Amino acid sequence: MIGIRNHLTYRLLAPLILGYVLTLSLAFVLIDNQAESIRERLIQHRSSELAETFLLAVDSNPTDDDILRVVLSMGTFTDVDLLFILNDDNKTILAASKLQLVGQRIDTVSPVELRERLLDAAISHVNLFERAGGGQHYLSYKLPLFARNSAALRNLTFVVRIREHAIAEVHADNARVTRFGIAASLAVLIILMFFLVRRYVLQPISRLNKTIDQSKAEQAPVLADFTTPDEIGVLIDTYNQMILAQHERQIELRKAKQDSEAAARSKSNFLATMTHEIRTPLNGVLGLNQLLLQTDMNKEQLEYAKLTESSGKQLLAIVNDILDYSKIEANKMTLSLNPLDLKQMMEDIYAVFKLTADEKKIQLNIDVPENLPHVSADGVRLRQILINLIGNALKFTRQGSVSIRLETKVMKNNELQVDFQIKDTGIGIRPEDQARLFEKFTQADSSIVREFGGSGLGLTISRQLIGLMGGALQFDSEFGHGSNFHVDVSFPIVDIKTVVTSTEMTQVQSTRSAHILIAEDTAVNRMILEKMLVSHGHTVVSTVDGQQAVDRCSAEPFDIVLMDCQMPVMDGLEATRTIRKTQPNLPIIAVTAGVTEEIRLSCIESGMNDFLTKPLDFPTVISTINHWLENTPGAAGDQDSQQSE
């Protein structure tokens, strides 16, 4: 809402009123300044009128009595104080408005001031105008005034003393009328100007403003349905053109957004499909290799199998990095917060890299404070960040050491501020390469790719994951002397009783032999699962689609179902929903190559209990099965009792 002081009406009207007051004041001042000269001109004009009146009143050959009679008559005028007709020859008063002065010599007249005025008039050869005290003026005219006047009037002087106050009253009346006329004229002019401004400026602008408000309210283009032939009309036409251009731009932006969303969906679908298609054969490669490693092999065969496993894991890491980057780029990456034992996590990570460090003859040091509080964090993503940084440190260090250090500080808001430091004595980073270190698909030097490999996504993903956690990733490096990376992040402290350590699940052991149903359409994956489970003492039944899985669950009891999601005839999600109608407690574990959050949620929503991703890690599969065997009543036994009833 526009304030009164900012309203256009006020801003136009206020200067007009102020200008009116100033102009009127200036006019009054000018009138007052000219008042004296105006009064003098009025007095002179009045005395001239009196002289002409005298000449008109007397006859062409007037006698002294005629002259006296006219003078006495004119002496009664309100503005005439004294009136004289002087005889210049003998310096006597021929006629006067006061009878006692008639016939008297001028030099005998009293008071002295009057005598001097009359003497000056008699001896002067020109008309005189003199100011006297008391607001009085003397004016004298040599007669006759005009050639047509009687010769009898020669050598006579007409003298009149005017009362100024009478003239002043007339002048004041005239001044009041003048002031009023000026004030009224200016007022009319200002009112006219205001109405013209209102008619041709304010009203069109107000209508245009209402059109704009309507366009905002309706969130649609509303054109002004009027125009004017002046600059306001140009403004209205410009608005209409602008709103049409904006509307067209919005249509283009909506289309671009739809195209972008469609492209993002296509990209997401493509990545999901490619991830599934890559992970499925990769599961066969790594799974068969894990089975191979469990067999008796000679030294050379064992070396080949381990190299195959290492290559497969590198390929899996690249696939995971690309998928993570696409999630972050699409703003679909979310954190899963759970209680975490930081000390246990760091010891686990240290154990993972200790063998690699020993093989490279690099000293791997770790310094973690004792009695660390447990925190709420996404342990999987935090491990991913630290494994990437420590892995890079070991990768780029040929000799010397890699040190892992934690510095912590408990904050007032019950948060633990942690500074993870990974310091190495490796090749370091050139100053010119440091600015682009976190760019995607970037290595500090192309020679590094040839020597050390890598996709160039690890640091990019790590920094963005740390950003999601509200932290920061920083580094300092000296080329040829190593690097030091810092991960500064804060975690809420949690009660230690609520924490389940990362190793508890893997330590779950079960002595129970389970009857397990496998629903998997890929023969290689079925064989890998069968071999793995049978080697751990379980009995296995395999199906190739969801419908077969539903039929077998109806025909015989199972302790656990390992369910692939994408299968012909009936997919794993629909099969799970069907099984849940009759067996709500049967543990069903998803086994899928899809790793997106949408797929995981779809599995959980369909009724599945857990989620395993391909390629399968044998210890993870066995520990997951053992976990559900120990925490779920025997489904087979339950079903037997239900069937006996």
C-alpha positions in Angstrom: 0.0 0.0 0.0 1.4 3.4 -1.0 1.8 5.9 1.9 0.1 9.3 1.6 3.4 11.1 1.3 4.4 8.9 -1.6 1.1 9.0 -3.4 1.3 10.8 -6.7 -1.7 13.0 -6.0 0.0 14.3 -2.8 3.3 14.7 -4.6 1.6 16.8 -7.4 -0.9 18.7 -5.3 1.6 19.7 -2.5 3.9 21.6 -4.9 1.0 23.3 -6.5 -0.4 24.5 -3.2 3.1 25.6 -2.1 3.6 27.4 -5.4 0.2 29.1 -5.0 1.1 30.4 -1.5 4.5 31.6 -2.6 3.2 33.3 -5.8 0.3 34.9 -3.9 2.7 36.2 -1.2 5.1 37.6 -3.8 2.2 39.3 -5.6 1.1 40.9 -2.3 4.6 42.0 -1.5 4.9 43.6 -4.9 1.6 45.4 -4.5 2.6 46.7 -1.1 5.9 47.9 -2.4 4.2 49.8 -5.2 1.5 51.3 -2.9 3.3 54.6 -2.2 4.0 55.4 -5.9 0.4 54.3 -6.7 -1.0 56.7 -4.1 1.1 59.6 -5.4 -0.1 59.0 -8.9 -3.7 58.8 -7.6 -3.2 62.1 -5.8 -1.8 63.8 -8.9 -4.5 62.4 -11.0 -7.1 63.5 -8.5 -5.7 67.1 -8.4 -5.6 67.2 -12.2 -9.3 66.1 -12.2 -10.1 68.9 -9.8 -8.3 71.5 -11.9 -10.2 70.4 -15.0 -13.5 70.3 -13.1 -12.8 74.0 -12.0 -12.2 75.0 -15.6 -15.3 73.3 -16.8 -17.4 74.8 -14.0 -16.5 78.5 -14.7 -17.9 80.3 -17.7 -15.8 81.4 -20.6 -15.7 85.0 -19.1 -16.0 84.3 -15.4 -16.3 87.0 -12.8 -14.5 86.9 -9.5 -17.8 85.9 -7.9 -18.2 83.0 -10.3 -14.7 81.8 -9.5 -15.4 82.0 -5.7 -18.7 80.2 -6.0 -17.0 77.3 -7.9 -14.1 77.1 -5.4 -16.5 77.1 -2.4 -18.5 74.3 -4.0 -15.4 72.2 -4.7 -14.0 72.8 -1.2 -16.8 70.6 0.1 -15.3 67.5 -1.6 -14.2 64.9 1.0 -10.7 64.7 -0.4 -10.2 68.4 -0.7 -8.7 70.1 2.4 -8.0 73.5 0.9 -8.5 75.0 -2.5 -7.0 78.4 -3.8 -7.0 80.5 -6.9 -4.0 82.8 -6.7 -3.4 86.0 -8.6 0.2 85.8 -9.7 0.4 89.5 -10.6 -0.4 91.0 -7.2 0.3 87.8 -5.1 -3.2 87.8 -3.6 -5.8 85.1 -3.0 -8.5 85.5 -5.6 -10.7 82.7 -4.2 -10.4 80.1 -1.5 -12.5 77.3 0.1 -12.1 79.3 3.3 -13.8 82.7 2.9 -11.6 84.5 5.5 -8.6 84.0 3.2 -10.3 85.6 0.1 -8.6 88.9 -1.0 -5.7 88.4 1.5 -2.1 88.9 0.3 -0.2 85.7 0.2 2.7 87.0 2.3 0.3 87.7 5.2 -1.2 84.2 5.3 -0.6 82.1 8.3 0.6 79.6 9.2 4.0 80.0 7.8 4.0 76.5 6.1 0.9 77.4 4.1 2.2 80.8 3.2 5.5 79.3 1.9 3.6 76.8 -0.2 1.4 79.4 -1.7 4.3 81.8 -2.5 6.2 79.0 -4.2 3.1 78.2 -6.3 2.6 81.9 -7.2 6.1 82.6 -8.3 6.7 79.3 -10.0 6.3 79.1 -13.8 5.6 75.3 -13.7 3.1 72.9 -12.0 4.3 71.8 -8.5 3.7 68.7 -6.4 4.8 68.9 -2.8 4.3 66.5 0.1 3.3 68.1 3.4 3.1 66.7 6.9 0.1 64.9 8.2 -0.5 62.9 5.0 -1.3 66.0 2.9 -0.1 67.0 -0.5 0.0 70.4 -2.3 -0.5 70.6 -6.0 -0.5 73.8 -8.1 -1.4 74.3 -11.8 -0.8 77.3 -13.9 -4.0 78.5 -15.6 -5.3 78.2 -18.1 -4.6 74.5 -18.6 -5.6 74.4 -22.2 -5.5 77.0 -25.0 -9.2 76.9 -25.3 -9.7 78.2 -21.8 -10.7 81.8 -21.3 -8.0 84.5 -21.4 -9.5 85.9 -18.2 -7.9 83.0 -16.4 -4.4 84.0 -17.3 -1.8 84.7 -14.6 -3.9 82.6 -12.2 -2.7 79.6 -10.2 -4.9 76.7 -9.1 -3.7 75.3 -5.8 -5.2 72.4 -3.9 -4.3 70.6 -0.7 -5.4 66.9 -0.9 -6.3 64.7 2.1 -4.2 61.5 1.5 -6.3 59.3 3.8 -9.3 59.6 1.4 -7.2 58.6 -1.5 -5.6 55.9 0.6 -9.0 54.4 1.4 -9.8 54.3 -2.3 -6.4 52.8 -3.0 -6.8 50.2 -0.2 -10.2 49.2 -1.7 -8.6 48.8 -5.0 -5.7 46.8 -3.5 -8.1 44.5 -1.8 -9.9 43.9 -5.0 -6.6 43.4 -6.8 -5.4 40.9 -4.2 -8.7 39.0 -4.3 -8.6 38.9 -8.1 -5.0 37.6 -8.1 -5.8 35.0 -5.4 -8.9 33.8 -7.1 -7.2 33.6 -10.5 -4.3 31.6 -9.1 -6.7 29.3 -7.3 -8.7 28.7 -10.4 -5.5 28.1 -12.3 -4.2 25.6 -9.8 -7.5 23.7 -9.6 -7.7 23.6 -13.3 -4.1 22.3 -13.5 -4.9 19.6 -10.8 -7.9 18.4 -12.6 -6.0 18.3 -15.9 -3.2 16.3 -14.2 -5.7 14.0 -12.6 -7.6 13.5 -15.9 -4.6 13.0 -18.1 -2.0 11.5 -15.8 -3.3 10.2 -12.5 -6.4 8.3 -13.8 -4.6 6.5 -16.6 -1.8 5.5 -14.3 -4.3 4.3 -11.7 -6.1 2.2 -14.3 -2.8 0.8 -15.4 -1.9 0.0 -11.8 -5.2 -1.9 -11.3 -4.4 -3.9 -14.5 -1.0 -4.8 -13.1 -2.6 -5.9 -9.7 -5.2 -8.0 -11.6 -2.4 -9.7 -13.5 -0.6 -10.5 -10.3 -3.7 -11.8 -8.6 -4.6 -14.0 -11.6 -1.0 -15.0 -12.3 -1.8 -14.5 -15.9 -1.2 -11.8 -18.5 -3.8 -9.1 -18.3 -3.5 -6.4 -21.0 -4.5 -2.8 -20.5 -7.7 -2.2 -22.5 -7.2 1.5 -23.0 -4.7 4.0 -24.2 -4.0 7.8 -24.5 -2.4 9.8 -27.3 0.5 11.0 -25.1 3.4 9.7 -23.2 1.1 7.8 -20.8 -0.2 6.0 -23.9 3.4 5.1 -24.8 3.8 3.7 -21.3 0.6 1.7 -21.6 1.7 0.2 -24.9 5.1 -0.6 -23.5 3.4 -2.4 -20.6 1.3 -4.4 -23.0 4.3 -5.4 -25.1 6.3 -6.3 -21.9 3.5 -8.4 -20.4 3.1 -10.3 -23.7 6.8 -10.8 -24.0 6.9 -12.0 -20.3 4.0 -14.4 -21.0 5.8 -15.8 -24.0 9.0 -16.1 -21.9 7.1 -17.9 -19.2 5.7 -20.3 -21.8 9.2 -20.9 -23.0 10.5 -21.4 -19.4 7.8 -23.8 -18.6 8.5 -25.8 -21.7 12.2 -25.6 -21.0 11.5 -26.8 -17.4 9.4 -29.6 -18.7 12.1 -30.6 -21.2 14.7 -30.4 -18.5 12.6 -32.5 -16.1 11.9 -35.0 -19.0 15.7 -35.0 -19.7 16.4 -35.5 -16.0 13.9 -38.4 -15.9 15.3 -39.9 -19.0 18.8 -39.5 -17.5 17.7 -41.0 -14.2 15.9 -43.9 -16.0 19.0 -44.4 -18.2 21.3 -44.5 -15.2 19.0 -46.8 -13.3 18.7 -49.1 -16.3 22.5 -49.0 -17.1 23.3 -49.5 -13.4 21.0 -52.5 -13.3 22.4 -53.9 -16.5 26.0 -53.3 -15.4 25.5 -54.6 -11.9 23.8 -57.8 -13.0 26.7 -59.2 -15.0 29.2 -57.7 -12.5 27.4 -59.6 -9.8 28.1 -62.8 -11.8 31.8 -61.9 -12.3 32.4 -61.0 -8.6 30.1 -63.7 -7.3 31.7 -66.5 -9.3 35.1 -65.1 -8.4 34.2 -65.3 -4.7 33.1 -68.9 -5.2 36.4 -69.5 -7.0 38.4 -68.1 -4.1 36.7 -70.6 -1.8 38.1 -73.5 -3.9 41.6 -75.0 -3.8 43.9 -73.2 -6.3 47.6 -73.0 -6.8 49.5 -69.8 -6.2 49.2 -68.5 -9.7 45.5 -69.2 -10.0 44.9 -67.5 -6.6 46.8 -64.4 -7.8 44.7 -64.3 -10.9 41.4 -64.6 -8.9 42.5 -61.8 -6.6 43.3 -59.6 -9.5 39.9 -60.3 -11.0 38.3 -59.4 -7.7 40.3 -56.1 -7.5 39.4 -55.1 -11.0 35.7 -55.9 -10.4 35.7 -53.8 -7.3 37.3 -50.9 -9.1 34.6 -51.1 -11.8 32.0 -51.3 -9.1 33.5 -48.2 -7.5 33.3 -46.2 -10.8 29.6 -47.3 -11.3 28.8 -46.2 -7.7 30.6 -42.8 -8.2 28.7 -42.1 -11.3 25.4 -43.0 -9.7 26.2 -40.9 -6.6 27.1 -37.9 -8.7 23.9 -38.1 -10.7 21.9 -38.2 -7.4 23.7 -35.2 -6.1 23.3 -33.3 -9.4 19.6 -34.1 -9.4 19.3 -33.0 -5.7 18.1 -36.5 -4.8 20.9 -37.4 -2.4 19.6 -37.8 1.1 21.3 -38.7 4.3 20.2 -41.6 6.5 21.0 -40.6 10.1 21.7 -43.4 12.6 23.7 -43.7 15.9 27.4 -44.2 15.0 30.4 -45.2 17.1 33.1 -43.0 15.6 36.0 -44.9 17.2 34.8 -48.3 16.0 34.2 -46.8 12.5 37.8 -45.4 12.4 39.3 -48.7 13.6 37.3 -50.6 10.9 38.5 -48.2 8.2 42.1 -48.5 9.5 41.9 -52.3 9.3 40.7 -52.1 5.6 43.7 -50.0 4.5 46.4 -51.6 6.8 47.0 -54.4 4.4 47.3 -52.1 1.4 49.7 -49.8 3.3 51.9 -52.8 4.4 52.0 -54.1 0.8 53.3 -50.6 -0.4 55.6 -50.5 2.7 54.0 -47.2 3.8 53.5 -46.5 7.4 49.8 -46.0 8.2 49.2 -44.1 11.5 45.9 -43.5 13.3 45.3 -41.2 16.3 41.7 -41.3 17.6 40.8 -40.0 21.1 39.6 -42.4 23.7 36.0 -42.3 25.1 34.6 -40.6 22.0 30.8 -40.0 22.4 28.5 -41.6 20.0 26.9 -39.4 17.4 24.0 -39.3 15.0 25.3 -39.5 11.4 25.1 -41.2 8.1 27.7 -43.8 8.7 27.7 -45.2 5.2 28.3 -41.8 3.6 30.9 -40.7 6.2 32.8 -44.0 5.6 32.6 -43.3 1.8 34.2 -39.9 2.3 37.0 -41.1 4.6 37.7 -44.2 2.4 38.0 -42.0 -0.6 40.4 -39.5 1.1 42.5 -42.2 2.7 42.5 -44.3 -0.5 43.7 -41.2 -2.4 46.4 -40.6 0.2 47.7 -44.2 -0.1 47.4 -44.1 -3.9 49.5 -41.0 -4.3 52.1 -41.9 -1.7 55.1 -43.9 -3.0 57.0 -43.8 0.3 56.8 -42.4 3.7 53.5 -42.3 5.7 49.8 -41.6 5.8 48.4 -40.3 9.1 44.8 -40.4 10.2 43.9 -38.1 13.0 40.7 -37.0 14.8 40.4 -33.8 16.8 37.2 -33.2 18.6 35.4 -30.6 20.6 32.1 -30.8 22.5 29.9 -27.8 21.7 27.4 -26.1 24.0 24.4 -27.3 21.8 25.3 -31.0 22.6 27.1 -31.4 19.3 30.5 -32.9 18.7 32.7 -30.9 16.4 35.1 -33.3 14.6 38.1 -32.5 12.4 39.1 -35.5 10.4 42.7 -35.0 9.2 44.3 -37.2 6.5 47.9 -36.3 5.9 50.3 -38.0 3.5 53.9 -37.6 2.3 52.9 -38.2 -1.3 53.4 -36.3 -4.6 51.4 -33.3 -3.5 49.4 -30.9 -5.8 50.8 -28.1 -8.0 49.5 -24.6 -7.0 48.0 -24.1 -10.5 46.1 -27.4 -10.2 44.7 -26.8 -6.7 41.9 -24.4 -7.8 40.2 -27.1 -10.0 40.8 -30.1 -7.7 37.1 -30.5 -6.9 35.9 -30.2 -10.5 34.1 -33.3 -11.8 36.1 -35.8 -13.9 39.3 -33.8 -13.1 42.7 -35.0 -12.0 45.5 -32.6 -11.1 47.5 -33.8 -14.1 46.7 -36.1 -17.1 49.8 -38.1 -16.2 48.2 -39.0 -12.9 45.4 -40.7 -14.7 47.9 -42.7 -16.7 49.9 -43.7 -13.6 47.3 -43.9 -10.8 43.9 -44.2 -12.6 40.6 -43.0 -11.2 37.5 -41.3 -12.6 38.0 -37.9 -11.1 34.7 -38.0 -9.2 35.8 -39.0 -5.8 36.7 -35.6 -4.4 33.7 -33.9 -6.1 31.3 -36.4 -4.5 33.1 -36.2 -1.1 32.9 -32.4 -0.9 29.2 -32.4 -1.9 28.4 -35.1 0.7 30.2 -33.1 3.4 28.2 -30.1 2.3 25.0 -32.1 2.8 26.2 -32.8 6.3 26.8 -29.1 7.0 30.5 -29.4 7.0 33.5 -28.4 4.9 36.3 -30.1 3.0 39.6 -28.2 2.9 43.2 -29.0 2.1 46.7 -27.6 1.9 49.3 -29.2 -0.2 53.0 -28.7 -1.3 54.0 -30.2 -4.5 56.5 -33.0 -4.0 56.0 -33.0 -0.2 52.4 -34.3 0.3 48.9 -33.1 1.2 46.8 -32.6 4.3 43.0 -32.9 3.9 40.6 -31.7 6.6 36.9 -32.7 7.0 35.3 -30.3 9.5 31.8 -31.4 10.5 29.5 -31.4 13.6 27.3 -34.3 14.7 24.6 -34.4 17.4 25.7 -36.5 20.4 23.4 -39.5 21.2 23.0 -41.8 24.1 25.4 -44.7 23.9 22.6 -47.1 24.8 20.9 -46.5 21.5 23.9 -47.3 19.4 24.3 -50.5 17.4 27.9 -50.7 16.1 28.7 -51.4 12.5 30.2 -54.7 13.3 27.4 -56.1 15.4 25.4 -57.2 12.4 28.3 -58.9 10.7 29.1 -60.7 14.0 25.6 -62.3 14.1 26.0 -66.0 13.9 23.3 -68.6 13.5 23.5 -72.3 14.0 20.1 -72.8 12.4 19.8 -74.5 9.0 17.2 -72.5 7.0 15.0 -73.5 4.1 15.4 -70.6 1.6 13.5 -69.7 -1.5 15.5 -67.9 -4.3 13.5 -65.9 -6.9 16.0 -64.8 -9.6 15.6 -64.9 -13.4 19.3 -64.8 -14.2 20.8 -68.3 -14.2 24.3 -67.1 -13.1 23.0 -65.2 -10.1 20.8 -68.1 -9.1 23.8 -70.5 -9.2 25.9 -68.0 -7.1 23.3 -67.7 -4.4 22.6 -71.5 -4.4 26.3 -72.3 -4.0 26.8 -69.6 -1.3 23.8 -70.7 0.8 24.4 -74.4 0.4 28.0 -73.9 1.5 26.6 -72.5 4.8 24.3 -75.4 5.5 21.1 -74.1 4.1 18.6 -75.8 1.8 17.6 -73.9 -1.3 14.6 -73.8 -3.8 15.0 -71.6 -6.9 12.4 -70.0 -9.1 12.7 -67.8 -12.2 9.9 -65.4 -11.8 7.5 -63.9 -9.2 4.6 -66.1 -10.0 6.6 -69.2 -9.4 7.8 -67.7 -6.1 4.2 -67.1 -5.0 3.2 -70.7 -6.0 6.1 -72.2 -4.1 5.4 -70.2 -1.0 1.8 -71.5 -1.1 3.0 -75.1 -1.6 5.7 -75.3 1.1 7.1 -73.4 4.1 10.3 -71.3 3.8 12.3 -69.5 6.5 13.5 -66.7 4.2 12.8 -65.5 0.6 15.5 -63.8 -1.5 13.5 -61.9 -4.0 14.9 -60.2 -7.2 12.8 -57.1 -8.2 12.9 -57.3 -12.0 11.6 -60.6 -13.2 9.3 -61.7 -16.1 5.6 -62.8 -15.6 5.4 -61.1 -12.2 8.0 -58.8 -10.7 9.4 -59.1 -7.2 7.3 -56.2 -5.8 4.0 -57.7 -6.9 5.0 -61.2 -5.7 5.9 -59.8 -2.3 2.5 -58.0 -1.9 0.8 -61.3 -2.9 2.8 -63.4 -0.4 2.2 -60.9 2.4 -1.6 -61.5 2.2 -1.1 -65.0 3.6 2.3 -64.9 5.3 2.8 -61.5 7.0 5.8 -62.6 9.1 7.9 -64.4 6.4 11.2 -62.5 6.0 11.6 -61.3 2.4 14.9 -59.8 1.4 15.2 -57.8 -1.8 18.2 -58.8 -4.0 18.4 -56.3 -6.8 20.9 -54.4 -9.0 18.9 -51.2 -8.6 20.4 -49.0 -5.9 18.4 -45.8 -6.1 16.4 -44.6 -3.1 13.2 -44.9 -5.1 13.8 -48.6 -5.6 14.7 -49.1 -2.0 11.5 -47.4 -0.8 9.4 -49.3 -3.3 10.8 -52.6 -1.9 10.0 -51.6 1.7 6.5 -50.3 0.8 5.7 -53.6 -1.0 6.4 -55.5 2.3 10.0 -56.5 2.0 12.1 -56.6 5.2 15.6 -55.8 4.0 17.5 -54.8 0.9 20.7 -56.3 -0.7 22.3 -54.8 -3.7 24.2 -56.5 -6.5 27.1 -57.3 -6.8 26.5 -59.3 -3.7 29.1 -59.5 -1.0 29.1 -63.0 0.5 29.7 -61.9 4.2 27.0 -59.3 3.9 24.5 -61.7 2.5 25.2 -64.4 5.1 25.1 -61.9 8.0 21.8 -60.4 6.8 20.3 -63.9 6.6 21.6 -64.8 10.0 20.2 -61.5 11.4 16.7 -62.3 10.2 16.9 -66.0 11.3 17.8 -64.9 14.8 15.2 -62.1 15.0 12.2 -63.7 13.3 10.3 -66.7 14.5 10.8 -69.7 12.2 8.5 -69.1 9.3 8.6 -72.7 8.2 7.6 -73.8 11.6 4.8 -71.3 11.8 3.5 -72.4 8.4 3.6 -76.0 9.4 1.5 -75.3 12.5 -1.0 -73.2 10.4 -1.3 -76.0 7.9 -1.9 -78.6 10.7 -4.7 -76.5 12.0 
